[in-house]
Amino acid sequence: MSWVRLIALPVALVLAAPAFAAEQDGELKAAQAELRLALESLQAAGRAYGEARNEALVHVKRAMREIRLGMLDAAVEREHGPQYRHGDEGR
């Protein structure tokens, strides 16, 4: 179950991502890299771990998506300011 330890830190970082300031993109990029390693390890583990492996894959992919969205939100906030709402451009 070494893959459980492998994904524990990146998943914890993702859960804390909303609190990260925009200038901490480096930490998010590091978490992305760790999650990529975790994903590769889980995929290489084969099917012997059954549903536990599949669930871990789902969680890692979801964490990767959340990081991408968090970084996108931070970029939009840097560009437009914290009060920006998508679709408010013409108002």
PyMOL commands that place a pseudoatom at each C-alpha (Angstrom):
pseudoatom trace, name=CA, resn=MET, resi=1, chain=A, elem=C, hetatm=0, pos=[0.000, 0.000, 0.000]
pseudoatom trace, name=CA, resn=SER, resi=2, chain=A, elem=C, hetatm=0, pos=[2.875, 2.361, -0.675]
pseudoatom trace, name=CA, resn=TRP, resi=3, chain=A, elem=C, hetatm=0, pos=[0.742, 4.140, -3.298]
pseudoatom trace, name=CA, resn=VAL, resi=4, chain=A, elem=C, hetatm=0, pos=[-1.538, 5.326, -0.483]
pseudoatom trace, name=CA, resn=ARG, resi=5, chain=A, elem=C, hetatm=0, pos=[1.384, 7.163, 1.064]
pseudoatom trace, name=CA, resn=LEU, resi=6, chain=A, elem=C, hetatm=0, pos=[2.386, 8.439, -2.354]
pseudoatom trace, name=CA, resn=ILE, resi=7, chain=A, elem=C, hetatm=0, pos=[-0.937, 10.227, -2.864]
pseudoatom trace, name=CA, resn=ALA, resi=8, chain=A, elem=C, hetatm=0, pos=[-1.503, 11.384, 0.735]
pseudoatom trace, name=CA, resn=LEU, resi=9, chain=A, elem=C, hetatm=0, pos=[0.617, 14.571, 0.538]
pseudoatom trace, name=CA, resn=PRO, resi=10, chain=A, elem=C, hetatm=0, pos=[-0.617, 15.803, -2.854]
pseudoatom trace, name=CA, resn=VAL, resi=11, chain=A, elem=C, hetatm=0, pos=[-4.243, 15.206, -1.867]
pseudoatom trace, name=CA, resn=ALA, resi=12, chain=A, elem=C, hetatm=0, pos=[-3.699, 17.136, 1.377]
pseudoatom trace, name=CA, resn=LEU, resi=13, chain=A, elem=C, hetatm=0, pos=[-2.219, 20.008, -0.632]
pseudoatom trace, name=CA, resn=VAL, resi=14, chain=A, elem=C, hetatm=0, pos=[-5.227, 20.047, -2.916]
pseudoatom trace, name=CA, resn=LEU, resi=15, chain=A, elem=C, hetatm=0, pos=[-7.618, 20.244, -0.001]
pseudoatom trace, name=CA, resn=ALA, resi=16, chain=A, elem=C, hetatm=0, pos=[-5.761, 23.327, 1.205]
pseudoatom trace, name=CA, resn=ALA, resi=17, chain=A, elem=C, hetatm=0, pos=[-5.543, 24.900, -2.283]
pseudoatom trace, name=CA, resn=PRO, resi=18, chain=A, elem=C, hetatm=0, pos=[-8.316, 27.505, -1.847]
pseudoatom trace, name=CA, resn=ALA, resi=19, chain=A, elem=C, hetatm=0, pos=[-6.306, 29.134, 0.939]
pseudoatom trace, name=CA, resn=PHE, resi=20, chain=A, elem=C, hetatm=0, pos=[-3.203, 29.494, -1.228]
pseudoatom trace, name=CA, resn=ALA, resi=21, chain=A, elem=C, hetatm=0, pos=[-2.321, 32.972, -2.419]
pseudoatom trace, name=CA, resn=ALA, resi=22, chain=A, elem=C, hetatm=0, pos=[-1.804, 33.572, -6.121]
pseudoatom trace, name=CA, resn=GLU, resi=23, chain=A, elem=C, hetatm=0, pos=[1.958, 33.881, -5.667]
pseudoatom trace, name=CA, resn=GLN, resi=24, chain=A, elem=C, hetatm=0, pos=[2.060, 30.296, -4.424]
pseudoatom trace, name=CA, resn=ASP, resi=25, chain=A, elem=C, hetatm=0, pos=[1.466, 28.781, -7.863]
pseudoatom trace, name=CA, resn=GLY, resi=26, chain=A, elem=C, hetatm=0, pos=[4.844, 27.089, -7.412]
pseudoatom trace, name=CA, resn=GLU, resi=27, chain=A, elem=C, hetatm=0, pos=[3.435, 24.926, -4.638]
pseudoatom trace, name=CA, resn=LEU, resi=28, chain=A, elem=C, hetatm=0, pos=[0.457, 24.016, -6.773]
pseudoatom trace, name=CA, resn=LYS, resi=29, chain=A, elem=C, hetatm=0, pos=[2.725, 23.113, -9.667]
pseudoatom trace, name=CA, resn=ALA, resi=30, chain=A, elem=C, hetatm=0, pos=[4.763, 20.925, -7.318]
pseudoatom trace, name=CA, resn=ALA, resi=31, chain=A, elem=C, hetatm=0, pos=[1.570, 19.229, -6.164]
pseudoatom trace, name=CA, resn=GLN, resi=32, chain=A, elem=C, hetatm=0, pos=[0.614, 18.669, -9.813]
pseudoatom trace, name=CA, resn=ALA, resi=33, chain=A, elem=C, hetatm=0, pos=[3.948, 16.969, -10.416]
pseudoatom trace, name=CA, resn=GLU, resi=34, chain=A, elem=C, hetatm=0, pos=[3.473, 14.737, -7.360]
pseudoatom trace, name=CA, resn=LEU, resi=35, chain=A, elem=C, hetatm=0, pos=[-0.025, 13.844, -8.474]
pseudoatom trace, name=CA, resn=ARG, resi=36, chain=A, elem=C, hetatm=0, pos=[1.273, 12.920, -11.934]
pseudoatom trace, name=CA, resn=LEU, resi=37, chain=A, elem=C, hetatm=0, pos=[3.758, 10.559, -10.271]
pseudoatom trace, name=CA, resn=ALA, resi=38, chain=A, elem=C, hetatm=0, pos=[0.989, 9.105, -8.125]
pseudoatom trace, name=CA, resn=LEU, resi=39, chain=A, elem=C, hetatm=0, pos=[-1.214, 8.607, -11.183]
pseudoatom trace, name=CA, resn=GLU, resi=40, chain=A, elem=C, hetatm=0, pos=[1.586, 6.841, -13.061]
pseudoatom trace, name=CA, resn=SER, resi=41, chain=A, elem=C, hetatm=0, pos=[2.313, 4.620, -10.055]
pseudoatom trace, name=CA, resn=LEU, resi=42, chain=A, elem=C, hetatm=0, pos=[-1.324, 3.698, -9.633]
pseudoatom trace, name=CA, resn=GLN, resi=43, chain=A, elem=C, hetatm=0, pos=[-1.686, 2.916, -13.311]
pseudoatom trace, name=CA, resn=ALA, resi=44, chain=A, elem=C, hetatm=0, pos=[1.445, 0.754, -13.200]
pseudoatom trace, name=CA, resn=ALA, resi=45, chain=A, elem=C, hetatm=0, pos=[0.194, -1.078, -10.104]
pseudoatom trace, name=CA, resn=GLY, resi=46, chain=A, elem=C, hetatm=0, pos=[-2.120, -3.151, -12.245]
pseudoatom trace, name=CA, resn=ARG, resi=47, chain=A, elem=C, hetatm=0, pos=[-5.535, -4.443, -11.414]
pseudoatom trace, name=CA, resn=ALA, resi=48, chain=A, elem=C, hetatm=0, pos=[-4.521, -6.658, -8.494]
pseudoatom trace, name=CA, resn=TYR, resi=49, chain=A, elem=C, hetatm=0, pos=[-5.637, -3.949, -6.047]
pseudoatom trace, name=CA, resn=GLY, resi=50, chain=A, elem=C, hetatm=0, pos=[-9.161, -3.956, -7.407]
pseudoatom trace, name=CA, resn=GLU, resi=51, chain=A, elem=C, hetatm=0, pos=[-11.611, -1.259, -6.471]
pseudoatom trace, name=CA, resn=ALA, resi=52, chain=A, elem=C, hetatm=0, pos=[-9.215, 0.437, -4.015]
pseudoatom trace, name=CA, resn=ARG, resi=53, chain=A, elem=C, hetatm=0, pos=[-6.878, 1.239, -6.910]
pseudoatom trace, name=CA, resn=ASN, resi=54, chain=A, elem=C, hetatm=0, pos=[-9.745, 2.493, -9.042]
pseudoatom trace, name=CA, resn=GLU, resi=55, chain=A, elem=C, hetatm=0, pos=[-10.996, 4.771, -6.268]
pseudoatom trace, name=CA, resn=ALA, resi=56, chain=A, elem=C, hetatm=0, pos=[-7.493, 6.133, -5.736]
pseudoatom trace, name=CA, resn=LEU, resi=57, chain=A, elem=C, hetatm=0, pos=[-7.259, 6.884, -9.476]
pseudoatom trace, name=CA, resn=VAL, resi=58, chain=A, elem=C, hetatm=0, pos=[-10.552, 8.778, -9.321]
pseudoatom trace, name=CA, resn=HIS, resi=59, chain=A, elem=C, hetatm=0, pos=[-9.353, 10.841, -6.345]
pseudoatom trace, name=CA, resn=VAL, resi=60, chain=A, elem=C, hetatm=0, pos=[-5.993, 11.660, -7.915]
pseudoatom trace, name=CA, resn=LYS, resi=61, chain=A, elem=C, hetatm=0, pos=[-7.623, 12.742, -11.185]
pseudoatom trace, name=CA, resn=ARG, resi=62, chain=A, elem=C, hetatm=0, pos=[-10.119, 14.870, -9.260]
pseudoatom trace, name=CA, resn=ALA, resi=63, chain=A, elem=C, hetatm=0, pos=[-7.282, 16.458, -7.291]
pseudoatom trace, name=CA, resn=MET, resi=64, chain=A, elem=C, hetatm=0, pos=[-5.430, 17.245, -10.512]
pseudoatom trace, name=CA, resn=ARG, resi=65, chain=A, elem=C, hetatm=0, pos=[-8.568, 18.901, -11.891]
pseudoatom trace, name=CA, resn=GLU, resi=66, chain=A, elem=C, hetatm=0, pos=[-9.040, 20.970, -8.729]
pseudoatom trace, name=CA, resn=ILE, resi=67, chain=A, elem=C, hetatm=0, pos=[-5.469, 22.228, -8.928]
pseudoatom trace, name=CA, resn=ARG, resi=68, chain=A, elem=C, hetatm=0, pos=[-5.977, 23.275, -12.552]
pseudoatom trace, name=CA, resn=LEU, resi=69, chain=A, elem=C, hetatm=0, pos=[-9.174, 25.108, -11.611]
pseudoatom trace, name=CA, resn=GLY, resi=70, chain=A, elem=C, hetatm=0, pos=[-7.522, 26.763, -8.621]
pseudoatom trace, name=CA, resn=MET, resi=71, chain=A, elem=C, hetatm=0, pos=[-4.649, 28.005, -10.727]
pseudoatom trace, name=CA, resn=LEU, resi=72, chain=A, elem=C, hetatm=0, pos=[-7.093, 29.303, -13.335]
pseudoatom trace, name=CA, resn=ASP, resi=73, chain=A, elem=C, hetatm=0, pos=[-9.086, 31.132, -10.633]
pseudoatom trace, name=CA, resn=ALA, resi=74, chain=A, elem=C, hetatm=0, pos=[-5.885, 32.675, -9.280]
pseudoatom trace, name=CA, resn=ALA, resi=75, chain=A, elem=C, hetatm=0, pos=[-4.867, 33.827, -12.766]
pseudoatom trace, name=CA, resn=VAL, resi=76, chain=A, elem=C, hetatm=0, pos=[-8.289, 35.406, -13.376]
pseudoatom trace, name=CA, resn=GLU, resi=77, chain=A, elem=C, hetatm=0, pos=[-8.141, 37.145, -9.996]
pseudoatom trace, name=CA, resn=ARG, resi=78, chain=A, elem=C, hetatm=0, pos=[-4.662, 38.497, -10.745]
pseudoatom trace, name=CA, resn=GLU, resi=79, chain=A, elem=C, hetatm=0, pos=[-5.877, 39.740, -14.133]
pseudoatom trace, name=CA, resn=HIS, resi=80, chain=A, elem=C, hetatm=0, pos=[-9.247, 41.214, -13.138]
pseudoatom trace, name=CA, resn=GLY, resi=81, chain=A, elem=C, hetatm=0, pos=[-9.217, 41.607, -9.360]
pseudoatom trace, name=CA, resn=PRO, resi=82, chain=A, elem=C, hetatm=0, pos=[-10.939, 39.681, -6.566]
pseudoatom trace, name=CA, resn=GLN, resi=83, chain=A, elem=C, hetatm=0, pos=[-14.461, 40.982, -7.268]
pseudoatom trace, name=CA, resn=TYR, resi=84, chain=A, elem=C, hetatm=0, pos=[-14.515, 39.782, -10.901]
pseudoatom trace, name=CA, resn=ARG, resi=85, chain=A, elem=C, hetatm=0, pos=[-17.391, 37.496, -11.909]
pseudoatom trace, name=CA, resn=HIS, resi=86, chain=A, elem=C, hetatm=0, pos=[-17.414, 35.793, -15.293]
pseudoatom trace, name=CA, resn=GLY, resi=87, chain=A, elem=C, hetatm=0, pos=[-20.060, 37.329, -17.514]
pseudoatom trace, name=CA, resn=ASP, resi=88, chain=A, elem=C, hetatm=0, pos=[-19.963, 40.763, -15.843]
pseudoatom trace, name=CA, resn=GLU, resi=89, chain=A, elem=C, hetatm=0, pos=[-17.741, 42.306, -18.539]
pseudoatom trace, name=CA, resn=GLY, resi=90, chain=A, elem=C, hetatm=0, pos=[-20.497, 44.309, -20.236]
pseudoatom trace, name=CA, resn=ARG, resi=91, chain=A, elem=C, hetatm=0, pos=[-22.122, 45.671, -17.112]
for i in range(1, 91): cmd.bond("trace and resi %d" % i, "trace and resi %d" % (i + 1))
show_as sticks, trace
zoom trace
